Amino acid sequence: MPLEDFNDMLKEKEFSCLWNKLLSNYIIKKEIKELSFMKDSATKRYEMFLHDFPGLLNKIPHYYIVSYLATPVATGCTTLSNHKKNLKHDIYH
C-alpha cells in the first residue's frame, strides 16, 4: 500500500483509533519481551513461551524456539533440552 493511501486512512477516526490500539499493544508486548531478556533466565523465558503459545512446541522446528528465546544457536538444542528438564524438575519437586 502506498504511504499516501495509508496516511489518508489514518485521517478516518475509526481506522486511526484501531491503528493506535494495535500499535500500543505491539509496543507493550515488545517492551515486556525485551525486559524479560534482561531480567529472566532462558528457562523462565521458555516457560513463558509455553504459556503464551500452548501447543506450538511440537509444531515448529526447535531452532525457531531457540531463536525466539535468544539462546545461541550453537548450544540451542542442548539448552532447550535443559530448559525442559529444569521445568520438569521444578514441576515435580
N, C-alpha and C positions, 0 to 999 in steps of 0.2 A: 504494500500500500504506500503510495507517495506520502511524504511528510505533510504536504499541504492538505491532503484529504483527511489525514489524522487530526491535524490542527483544527480543521472545520468541524470534525466530530466532537472535539473537546469543547466547542462552543455550545453544544447541546447539554443542558443541565443534567439530564438522566445519565447520559454517557459519561460526563465529567465526574459525577458522583460515583458511578460504578468504577471508573478508572482509578479514582483516588482510593477507594476501598481496596481494590486489587493490589495497587501499588503499596499501600500501607501494610497490608497483610504480608506481602512478599518481603518488605524491608524488616518487619518484625521477626519473621521466621528466619531470615538470613542473619540477623543480629543474634538471635538465640543460638543458631548453629555455630556462628563464629565464637561466641562466648563459651560454648561447650568445648571447642577446640582448645581454648586457653585454660579452662579450669577442670575439665573432666578427663578421666583416663580413657584410653581406647576401648576398654571393656565396658565402661559406662556408656560411651557413645554407641557401642554395639547393642547394648541393652535398650537404649532409646530408639535405635534403628528398628529393632524387633517390635517395639511398642508402636512406633509411628507407621511401620509398613508390615503389618502382620501377613504372613503367608507368602511374602516375597522372597524369603531366604532360599528356597529351593527352586525358584522360577527364573533366577538370573545367575549368570556366572559369578563366582565368588570374588573374582578380581574387581568387579564393579562395586561390590560391597566394601572391599578393601580400599578402593579409591575413595568411596564416599566417607569412610571412616578416617581418611587422611593417614593411613598406615603405609609405610614404604612398601612398594610392590614386591621388592626382592624378598622381604620377610612376611609379606601379607598373608599367604595361605597358612603358614605356621602360626602367625599371630592370630588369625581368625579362628583356628582350631583352639588356640589357648584361650581366647575370649569365650568360646563355647564351653570349654572345660571349667573356666572360672565361674561362669554363670551357673552351671550345673552344680558346682561345689557350693556356691552361695545359696542356691535354692534348697539343697538337701541337707545343709549343715546349719 
